[in-house]
């Protein structure tokens, strides 16, 4: 209770419901600040990545159904064709651009049956991603996002023996809140198809990068930050119901008292 100087009487302080509502507002503000801070950290993604693949692990598939060709129950792997045998996959920050580079053991093949693809992951949830694909001197930027129009990057592509480099303007990638890459080199023949992979697990024979699927938009830390907010909302809901029930009972009693008083006085 606090003293009101104007009436020298006592006035009630905040009700429990009002205090909980104030607490809820504070928790919501805290949750928003935590999420904003996390987004700020994620937006400072580093574009400098370097993945090596020293193993000669080109995997052989049946072209007809793209199932692996097995030898004694194991994947059939070899260093050939060396035009798709990955040695190095990198991305490098270049101010307004990012430079992507593939290095293979042999020579980059400019043929219709050979493709080199680098996938670009620019979000923490990986719901959508970009892909830079090079086939026979033509390089294209695509995305699995709805409505994205493919962009020709052939003019910003260079080839020097076993190295393929592509420069991509960051402005074409939208808002980048995270950064990772992986790549696939593929040569398709009539009977066999040969595939090699470049990604963050180095020299792992026969390993393939798993394309990230849809995940929760918020990372785990954000969900944890929102837990007290959810609890506070539930608590406020209970308090409000009790407060309404209390006021309803009080109003009902007031009406009964007024009616009893009216009956004692009689009609005017």
Secondary structure as a PSIPRED ss2 file (coil, helix, strand):
# PSIPRED VFORMAT (PSIPRED V4.0)

   1 X C   1.000  0.000  0.000
   2 X E   0.000  0.000  1.000
   3 X E   0.000  0.000  1.000
   4 X E   0.000  0.000  1.000
   5 X C   1.000  0.000  0.000
   6 X C   1.000  0.000  0.000
   7 X C   1.000  0.000  0.000
   8 X C   1.000  0.000  0.000
   9 X E   0.000  0.000  1.000
  10 X E   0.000  0.000  1.000
  11 X E   0.000  0.000  1.000
  12 X C   1.000  0.000  0.000
  13 X C   1.000  0.000  0.000
  14 X C   1.000  0.000  0.000
  15 X C   1.000  0.000  0.000
  16 X H   0.000  1.000  0.000
  17 X H   0.000  1.000  0.000
  18 X H   0.000  1.000  0.000
  19 X H   0.000  1.000  0.000
  20 X H   0.000  1.000  0.000
  21 X H   0.000  1.000  0.000
  22 X H   0.000  1.000  0.000
  23 X H   0.000  1.000  0.000
  24 X H   0.000  1.000  0.000
  25 X H   0.000  1.000  0.000
  26 X H   0.000  1.000  0.000
  27 X H   0.000  1.000  0.000
  28 X H   0.000  1.000  0.000
  29 X H   0.000  1.000  0.000
  30 X H   0.000  1.000  0.000
  31 X H   0.000  1.000  0.000
  32 X H   0.000  1.000  0.000
  33 X H   0.000  1.000  0.000
  34 X H   0.000  1.000  0.000
  35 X H   0.000  1.000  0.000
  36 X H   0.000  1.000  0.000
  37 X H   0.000  1.000  0.000
  38 X H   0.000  1.000  0.000
  39 X H   0.000  1.000  0.000
  40 X H   0.000  1.000  0.000
  41 X H   0.000  1.000  0.000
  42 X H   0.000  1.000  0.000
  43 X C   1.000  0.000  0.000
  44 X C   1.000  0.000  0.000
  45 X C   1.000  0.000  0.000
  46 X C   1.000  0.000  0.000
  47 X C   1.000  0.000  0.000
  48 X C   1.000  0.000  0.000
  49 X E   0.000  0.000  1.000
  50 X E   0.000  0.000  1.000
  51 X E   0.000  0.000  1.000
  52 X E   0.000  0.000  1.000
  53 X C   1.000  0.000  0.000
  54 X C   1.000  0.000  0.000
  55 X C   1.000  0.000  0.000
  56 X C   1.000  0.000  0.000
  57 X C   1.000  0.000  0.000
  58 X E   0.000  0.000  1.000
  59 X E   0.000  0.000  1.000
  60 X E   0.000  0.000  1.000
  61 X E   0.000  0.000  1.000
  62 X E   0.000  0.000  1.000
  63 X C   1.000  0.000  0.000
  64 X C   1.000  0.000  0.000
  65 X C   1.000  0.000  0.000
  66 X C   1.000  0.000  0.000
  67 X C   1.000  0.000  0.000
  68 X E   0.000  0.000  1.000
  69 X C   1.000  0.000  0.000
  70 X E   0.000  0.000  1.000
  71 X E   0.000  0.000  1.000
  72 X C   1.000  0.000  0.000
  73 X C   1.000  0.000  0.000
  74 X E   0.000  0.000  1.000
  75 X E   0.000  0.000  1.000
  76 X C   1.000  0.000  0.000
  77 X E   0.000  0.000  1.000
  78 X E   0.000  0.000  1.000
  79 X C   1.000  0.000  0.000
  80 X C   1.000  0.000  0.000
  81 X C   1.000  0.000  0.000
  82 X H   0.000  1.000  0.000
  83 X H   0.000  1.000  0.000
  84 X H   0.000  1.000  0.000
  85 X C   1.000  0.000  0.000
  86 X E   0.000  0.000  1.000
  87 X E   0.000  0.000  1.000
  88 X E   0.000  0.000  1.000
  89 X E   0.000  0.000  1.000
  90 X E   0.000  0.000  1.000
  91 X E   0.000  0.000  1.000
  92 X E   0.000  0.000  1.000
  93 X E   0.000  0.000  1.000
  94 X E   0.000  0.000  1.000
  95 X C   1.000  0.000  0.000
  96 X C   1.000  0.000  0.000
  97 X E   0.000  0.000  1.000
  98 X E   0.000  0.000  1.000
  99 X E   0.000  0.000  1.000
 100 X E   0.000  0.000  1.000
 101 X E   0.000  0.000  1.000
 102 X E   0.000  0.000  1.000
 103 X E   0.000  0.000  1.000
 104 X E   0.000  0.000  1.000
 105 X C   1.000  0.000  0.000
 106 X C   1.000  0.000  0.000
 107 X C   1.000  0.000  0.000
 108 X C   1.000  0.000  0.000
 109 X C   1.000  0.000  0.000
 110 X C   1.000  0.000  0.000
 111 X C   1.000  0.000  0.000
 112 X C   1.000  0.000  0.000
 113 X C   1.000  0.000  0.000
 114 X E   0.000  0.000  1.000
 115 X E   0.000  0.000  1.000
 116 X E   0.000  0.000  1.000
 117 X E   0.000  0.000  1.000
 118 X E   0.000  0.000  1.000
 119 X E   0.000  0.000  1.000
 120 X E   0.000  0.000  1.000
 121 X E   0.000  0.000  1.000
 122 X C   1.000  0.000  0.000
 123 X C   1.000  0.000  0.000
 124 X C   1.000  0.000  0.000
 125 X C   1.000  0.000  0.000
 126 X C   1.000  0.000  0.000
 127 X C   1.000  0.000  0.000
 128 X C   1.000  0.000  0.000
 129 X C   1.000  0.000  0.000
 130 X E   0.000  0.000  1.000
 131 X E   0.000  0.000  1.000
 132 X E   0.000  0.000  1.000
 133 X E   0.000  0.000  1.000
 134 X E   0.000  0.000  1.000
 135 X E   0.000  0.000  1.000
 136 X C   1.000  0.000  0.000
 137 X C   1.000  0.000  0.000
 138 X E   0.000  0.000  1.000
 139 X E   0.000  0.000  1.000
 140 X E   0.000  0.000  1.000
 141 X E   0.000  0.000  1.000
 142 X E   0.000  0.000  1.000
 143 X E   0.000  0.000  1.000
 144 X C   1.000  0.000  0.000
 145 X C   1.000  0.000  0.000
 146 X C   1.000  0.000  0.000
 147 X C   1.000  0.000  0.000
 148 X C   1.000  0.000  0.000
 149 X C   1.000  0.000  0.000
 150 X C   1.000  0.000  0.000
 151 X E   0.000  0.000  1.000
 152 X E   0.000  0.000  1.000
 153 X C   1.000  0.000  0.000
 154 X H   0.000  1.000  0.000
 155 X H   0.000  1.000  0.000
 156 X H   0.000  1.000  0.000
 157 X E   0.000  0.000  1.000
 158 X E   0.000  0.000  1.000
 159 X E   0.000  0.000  1.000
 160 X E   0.000  0.000  1.000
 161 X C   1.000  0.000  0.000
 162 X C   1.000  0.000  0.000
 163 X E   0.000  0.000  1.000
 164 X E   0.000  0.000  1.000
 165 X E   0.000  0.000  1.000
 166 X E   0.000  0.000  1.000
 167 X E   0.000  0.000  1.000
 168 X E   0.000  0.000  1.000
 169 X E   0.000  0.000  1.000
 170 X H   0.000  1.000  0.000
 171 X H   0.000  1.000  0.000
 172 X H   0.000  1.000  0.000
 173 X H   0.000  1.000  0.000
 174 X C   1.000  0.000  0.000
 175 X C   1.000  0.000  0.000
 176 X C   1.000  0.000  0.000
 177 X C   1.000  0.000  0.000
 178 X C   1.000  0.000  0.000
 179 X C   1.000  0.000  0.000
 180 X E   0.000  0.000  1.000
 181 X E   0.000  0.000  1.000
 182 X E   0.000  0.000  1.000
 183 X E   0.000  0.000  1.000
 184 X E   0.000  0.000  1.000
 185 X E   0.000  0.000  1.000
 186 X E   0.000  0.000  1.000
 187 X E   0.000  0.000  1.000
 188 X E   0.000  0.000  1.000
 189 X C   1.000  0.000  0.000
 190 X C   1.000  0.000  0.000
 191 X C   1.000  0.000  0.000
 192 X E   0.000  0.000  1.000
 193 X E   0.000  0.000  1.000
 194 X E   0.000  0.000  1.000
 195 X E   0.000  0.000  1.000
 196 X E   0.000  0.000  1.000
 197 X E   0.000  0.000  1.000
 198 X E   0.000  0.000  1.000
 199 X C   1.000  0.000  0.000
 200 X C   1.000  0.000  0.000
 201 X C   1.000  0.000  0.000
 202 X C   1.000  0.000  0.000
 203 X C   1.000  0.000  0.000
 204 X C   1.000  0.000  0.000
 205 X C   1.000  0.000  0.000
 206 X C   1.000  0.000  0.000
 207 X C   1.000  0.000  0.000
 208 X C   1.000  0.000  0.000
 209 X C   1.000  0.000  0.000
 210 X C   1.000  0.000  0.000
 211 X C   1.000  0.000  0.000
 212 X C   1.000  0.000  0.000
 213 X C   1.000  0.000  0.000
 214 X C   1.000  0.000  0.000
 215 X C   1.000  0.000  0.000
 216 X C   1.000  0.000  0.000
 217 X C   1.000  0.000  0.000
 218 X C   1.000  0.000  0.000
 219 X C   1.000  0.000  0.000
 220 X H   0.000  1.000  0.000
 221 X H   0.000  1.000  0.000
 222 X H   0.000  1.000  0.000
 223 X H   0.000  1.000  0.000
 224 X H   0.000  1.000  0.000
 225 X H   0.000  1.000  0.000
 226 X H   0.000  1.000  0.000
 227 X H   0.000  1.000  0.000
 228 X H   0.000  1.000  0.000
 229 X H   0.000  1.000  0.000
 230 X H   0.000  1.000  0.000
 231 X H   0.000  1.000  0.000
 232 X H   0.000  1.000  0.000
 233 X H   0.000  1.000  0.000
 234 X H   0.000  1.000  0.000
 235 X H   0.000  1.000  0.000
 236 X H   0.000  1.000  0.000
 237 X H   0.000  1.000  0.000
 238 X H   0.000  1.000  0.000
 239 X H   0.000  1.000  0.000
 240 X H   0.000  1.000  0.000
 241 X H   0.000  1.000  0.000
 242 X H   0.000  1.000  0.000
 243 X H   0.000  1.000  0.000
 244 X H   0.000  1.000  0.000
 245 X H   0.000  1.000  0.000
 246 X H   0.000  1.000  0.000
 247 X H   0.000  1.000  0.000
 248 X H   0.000  1.000  0.000
 249 X H   0.000  1.000  0.000
 250 X H   0.000  1.000  0.000
 251 X H   0.000  1.000  0.000
 252 X H   0.000  1.000  0.000
 253 X H   0.000  1.000  0.000
 254 X H   0.000  1.000  0.000
 255 X H   0.000  1.000  0.000
 256 X H   0.000  1.000  0.000
 257 X H   0.000  1.000  0.000
 258 X H   0.000  1.000  0.000
 259 X H   0.000  1.000  0.000
 260 X H   0.000  1.000  0.000
 261 X H   0.000  1.000  0.000
 262 X H   0.000  1.000  0.000
 263 X H   0.000  1.000  0.000
 264 X H   0.000  1.000  0.000
 265 X H   0.000  1.000  0.000
 266 X C   1.000  0.000  0.000
 267 X C   1.000  0.000  0.000
 268 X C   1.000  0.000  0.000
